[in-house]
Amino acid sequence: MLKDFLKKKKRYATIPSERAKQEVPEGLMTKCPSCRTIMYTKELKNNLHVCDSCGHHFRMTAYERFDSLFDEGSFVEFDKNMIGENPLNFPTYEEKLEADRKKTELNEAIVTGKGTINGYGAVVAVMDPRFRMGSMGSVVGEKIMRAVEQSIEMGVPFILFSASGGARMQEGVLSLMQMAKTSAALEKLSRQGGLFISVMTHPTTGGVSASFASLGDYNFAEPKALIGFAGRRIIEQTIRQELPDDFQTAEFLLKHGQLDRVVSRLEMKELLTTILDIHAS
């Protein structure tokens, strides 16, 4: 009887065969880095890349962002073929740009265009961190300026979704000049009575957070987005103090008056529609 009892208690680990592994398509499932929930990738995409269990916001590509906002068939892209060069002859910079173009199928770290959001016209710019970590080079600044000018000409609001590591080091001072260039364009929009809505996503740092990303008539952010200028370690070494755990998060900035609201991606289109409706006149 004891032998029979021990036999029943035995447990065996089954190792999947190579064939079984191959039968599961790559990318079918995605694990949430926050709550560790495993979900179907297709369901995650249908939920705008937001974890249904904990609300963690995964990264979105620029075109996925446009699809989530614009009415079907209304999107028209601006300056798609604008490509940056290597003005300072920085070593291997051209090769890195070309590698990012192949990897992302984008020509630069930002996509701009016009369309309608529930019937309301808008010009929208979306930064894509897959391309050079969304860093701000000359082309990024130029495309933002042109998008703002389109917004003024069309008489519609300008909406910008930022996601950036800051100024692009390979373009040196030319990259830093984009801070003034884009800020001047937004000042012109403001003088013309235009509306600028800034939405900061994870991460929005460096020269981008210190310039156009913080100049909105409305400044929003997605939950738990990293937003700040200098890195945490640099600040702590400078002020010789330990910073709070939630420092430079969207929630921290909201609490200290630097944001108007932290908005879930699932509520973004509805909120933008309400604001566009208010300002439609």
C-alpha positions as CSV (number, residue, x, y, z in Angstrom):
1,M,0.0,0.0,0.0
2,L,2.9,2.3,0.8
3,K,4.4,1.7,-2.6
4,D,1.1,2.5,-4.3
5,F,0.8,5.7,-2.3
6,L,4.3,6.9,-3.3
7,K,3.6,6.1,-6.9
8,K,0.6,8.3,-6.9
9,K,2.5,11.2,-5.4
10,K,5.2,11.2,-8.1
11,R,5.2,14.2,-10.4
12,Y,7.1,14.4,-13.7
13,A,8.2,17.5,-15.5
14,T,7.6,17.4,-19.3
15,I,10.1,19.1,-21.5
16,P,8.5,20.4,-24.7
17,S,10.0,18.9,-27.8
18,E,11.5,21.1,-30.5
19,R,8.6,20.5,-32.7
20,A,6.2,21.6,-30.0
21,K,8.2,24.8,-29.5
22,Q,8.1,25.5,-33.2
23,E,4.3,25.1,-33.3
24,V,3.8,28.1,-31.0
25,P,4.2,31.3,-33.2
26,E,6.8,33.8,-32.0
27,G,5.2,36.9,-30.6
28,L,1.9,35.2,-29.9
29,M,2.0,36.1,-26.2
30,T,3.4,39.1,-24.3
31,K,4.3,39.3,-20.6
32,C,3.5,42.6,-18.7
33,P,6.8,43.9,-17.1
34,S,4.7,45.4,-14.3
35,C,2.3,42.7,-13.1
36,R,3.9,39.7,-15.0
37,T,0.5,38.8,-16.5
38,I,0.8,36.9,-19.8
39,M,-1.7,37.9,-22.5
40,Y,-2.3,37.4,-26.1
41,T,-0.4,40.0,-28.1
42,K,-3.3,40.6,-30.4
43,E,-5.6,41.4,-27.5
44,L,-2.9,43.8,-26.1
45,K,-2.9,45.6,-29.4
46,N,-6.7,45.8,-29.5
47,N,-6.5,47.4,-26.0
48,L,-4.1,50.1,-27.3
49,H,-1.1,48.4,-25.8
50,V,-2.4,48.8,-22.2
51,C,-2.3,45.9,-19.8
52,D,-5.8,44.9,-18.9
53,S,-4.7,43.7,-15.5
54,C,-2.6,46.6,-14.1
55,G,-2.9,49.4,-16.7
56,H,0.7,49.4,-17.6
57,H,1.3,51.4,-20.8
58,F,3.5,49.6,-23.4
59,R,5.1,51.6,-26.1
60,M,3.2,52.4,-29.2
61,T,4.6,53.1,-32.7
62,A,3.8,56.5,-34.2
63,Y,1.4,55.0,-36.8
64,E,-0.4,53.0,-34.1
65,R,-0.9,56.2,-32.2
66,F,-2.4,57.9,-35.3
67,D,-4.7,54.9,-35.8
68,S,-5.9,55.1,-32.2
69,L,-6.8,58.8,-32.6
70,F,-7.8,59.7,-36.1
71,D,-11.0,58.8,-37.8
72,E,-10.6,56.1,-40.4
73,G,-9.2,57.3,-43.7
74,S,-8.7,60.9,-42.5
75,F,-4.9,60.8,-41.9
76,V,-2.7,62.7,-44.3
77,E,1.1,62.6,-43.5
78,F,3.4,65.6,-43.8
79,D,7.1,65.6,-44.9
80,K,7.3,61.8,-44.9
81,N,10.5,61.8,-47.1
82,M,12.5,64.3,-45.1
83,I,15.8,62.7,-44.2
84,G,18.6,63.9,-41.9
85,E,22.2,64.1,-42.8
86,N,25.5,64.2,-40.9
87,P,26.3,67.9,-40.6
88,L,29.1,67.5,-38.1
89,N,30.6,64.4,-39.8
90,F,30.1,62.4,-36.6
91,P,31.6,58.9,-36.9
92,T,29.2,56.1,-37.9
93,Y,26.2,58.5,-37.5
94,E,25.0,57.9,-41.1
95,E,25.2,54.1,-40.6
96,K,23.2,54.3,-37.4
97,L,20.5,56.4,-39.2
98,E,20.3,54.0,-42.0
99,A,20.0,51.0,-39.6
100,D,17.1,52.7,-37.7
101,R,15.4,53.4,-41.0
102,K,15.5,49.8,-41.9
103,K,14.4,48.6,-38.4
104,T,11.5,51.1,-37.9
105,E,10.5,51.8,-41.5
106,L,10.6,55.5,-40.5
107,N,12.8,58.2,-42.0
108,E,13.1,60.1,-38.7
109,A,12.1,60.0,-35.0
110,I,8.8,61.9,-35.6
111,V,5.8,61.6,-37.8
112,T,3.5,64.5,-38.5
113,G,0.2,64.8,-40.2
114,K,-3.4,66.1,-40.3
115,G,-6.8,64.4,-39.9
116,T,-10.0,64.4,-37.9
117,I,-10.6,63.2,-34.3
118,N,-14.3,62.4,-34.0
119,G,-14.9,64.9,-36.8
120,Y,-12.7,67.7,-35.4
121,G,-9.7,68.7,-37.5
122,A,-6.3,68.7,-35.9
123,V,-2.6,68.6,-36.8
124,V,-0.8,65.9,-34.8
125,A,2.9,65.1,-34.3
126,V,4.0,61.8,-32.7
127,M,7.6,61.1,-31.7
128,D,8.7,57.4,-32.0
129,P,11.4,56.3,-29.5
130,R,12.4,53.3,-31.7
131,F,14.3,55.7,-33.9
132,R,17.4,57.0,-32.2
133,M,15.5,56.9,-28.9
134,G,13.3,59.7,-30.2
135,S,16.2,62.1,-29.9
136,M,15.7,65.6,-31.2
137,G,17.8,66.4,-34.3
138,S,17.5,69.0,-37.0
139,V,14.8,67.1,-38.9
140,V,12.7,66.6,-35.8
141,G,12.8,70.3,-35.1
142,E,12.0,71.2,-38.7
143,K,9.1,68.8,-38.9
144,I,7.6,70.2,-35.7
145,M,7.9,73.7,-37.0
146,R,6.3,72.9,-40.3
147,A,3.5,71.1,-38.5
148,V,2.8,74.1,-36.4
149,E,2.8,76.3,-39.5
150,Q,0.2,73.9,-41.0
151,S,-1.9,74.2,-37.9
152,I,-1.8,78.0,-38.1
153,E,-2.7,78.0,-41.9
154,M,-5.5,75.5,-41.4
155,G,-6.8,77.1,-38.3
156,V,-6.9,73.8,-36.3
157,P,-5.3,72.8,-33.0
158,F,-1.8,71.3,-32.8
159,I,-1.4,68.1,-30.7
160,L,2.1,66.6,-30.0
161,F,2.9,63.3,-28.4
162,S,6.5,63.4,-27.1
163,A,8.7,60.5,-26.3
164,S,12.4,61.3,-26.3
165,G,15.8,60.8,-24.7
166,G,16.5,64.5,-25.4
167,A,18.8,66.4,-27.8
168,R,20.7,64.3,-30.4
169,M,24.4,64.3,-29.4
170,Q,25.5,63.5,-33.0
171,E,24.2,66.9,-34.2
172,G,25.7,68.9,-31.3
173,V,24.6,72.6,-31.1
174,L,22.4,72.2,-34.2
175,S,20.2,69.8,-32.1
176,L,20.1,72.3,-29.2
177,M,19.0,75.0,-31.6
178,Q,15.8,73.1,-32.2
179,M,14.7,73.9,-28.6
180,A,14.5,77.6,-29.6
181,K,13.2,77.0,-33.1
182,T,10.2,74.9,-32.0
183,S,9.5,77.2,-29.0
184,A,9.4,80.2,-31.4
185,A,7.0,78.4,-33.7
186,L,4.7,77.6,-30.8
187,E,4.8,81.2,-29.6
188,K,3.7,82.2,-33.1
189,L,0.8,79.7,-32.8
190,S,-0.2,81.2,-29.5
191,R,-0.2,84.8,-30.8
192,Q,-2.5,83.6,-33.6
193,G,-4.9,82.3,-31.0
194,G,-4.1,78.7,-31.8
195,L,-4.4,75.8,-29.4
196,F,-1.5,73.5,-28.5
197,I,-2.1,70.3,-26.5
198,S,1.1,68.5,-25.3
199,V,1.0,64.8,-24.3
200,M,4.1,63.5,-22.6
201,T,4.7,59.7,-22.9
202,H,7.4,57.4,-21.6
203,P,10.1,58.8,-21.6
204,T,10.1,62.5,-22.2
205,T,13.5,63.9,-21.1
206,G,16.3,66.3,-21.8
207,G,15.9,69.2,-24.2
208,V,12.5,68.0,-25.4
209,S,11.0,68.2,-21.9
210,A,12.8,71.5,-21.4
211,S,11.3,73.1,-24.5
212,F,8.2,72.3,-26.7
213,A,6.9,69.4,-24.6
214,S,6.2,71.6,-21.6
215,L,4.7,74.6,-23.5
216,G,1.2,73.3,-24.1
217,D,-2.0,75.2,-23.3
218,Y,-2.9,71.8,-21.9
219,N,0.0,69.6,-20.6
220,F,-1.0,65.9,-20.2
221,A,0.9,62.7,-19.6
222,E,0.3,59.0,-19.7
223,P,0.4,57.1,-16.4
224,K,3.9,56.5,-14.8
225,A,5.7,58.2,-17.7
226,L,9.2,59.2,-17.0
227,I,9.4,63.0,-17.4
228,G,12.4,65.2,-16.5
229,F,15.5,67.0,-17.7
230,A,18.6,65.5,-16.1
231,G,19.0,62.0,-14.9
232,R,18.1,61.0,-11.3
233,R,21.7,60.1,-10.4
234,I,23.1,63.4,-11.7
235,I,20.6,65.4,-9.7
236,E,21.3,63.4,-6.5
237,Q,25.0,64.0,-6.9
238,T,24.5,67.7,-7.5
239,I,22.1,68.5,-4.6
240,R,23.6,65.7,-2.4
241,Q,20.2,64.6,-1.4
242,E,18.2,61.4,-2.0
243,L,15.2,61.9,-4.2
244,P,11.7,60.4,-3.7
245,D,11.0,57.0,-5.3
246,D,8.3,58.5,-7.6
247,F,10.5,61.5,-8.6
248,Q,10.2,62.5,-12.3
249,T,7.1,60.4,-12.8
250,A,3.9,61.8,-14.3
251,E,2.1,61.4,-11.0
252,F,4.9,63.3,-9.2
253,L,4.7,66.2,-11.7
254,L,0.9,66.3,-11.5
255,K,1.1,66.6,-7.7
256,H,3.6,69.5,-8.0
257,G,1.6,71.4,-10.6
258,Q,3.7,70.7,-13.7
259,L,0.9,68.8,-15.4
260,D,-2.8,69.4,-15.9
261,R,-3.8,65.7,-15.9
262,V,-2.5,62.2,-16.1
263,V,-4.6,60.4,-18.7
264,S,-4.9,56.8,-19.6
265,R,-4.4,56.0,-23.3
266,L,-7.8,54.4,-23.2
267,E,-9.4,57.7,-22.3
268,M,-7.2,59.9,-24.5
269,K,-9.4,60.2,-27.6
270,E,-12.5,61.0,-25.6
271,L,-10.6,63.7,-23.6
272,L,-9.1,65.3,-26.8
273,T,-12.5,65.3,-28.4
274,T,-14.0,67.2,-25.5
275,I,-11.2,69.8,-25.6
276,L,-11.5,70.2,-29.4
277,D,-15.3,70.6,-29.0
278,I,-14.8,73.3,-26.4
279,H,-12.4,75.2,-28.6
280,A,-14.2,74.6,-31.9
281,S,-15.6,78.1,-32.1
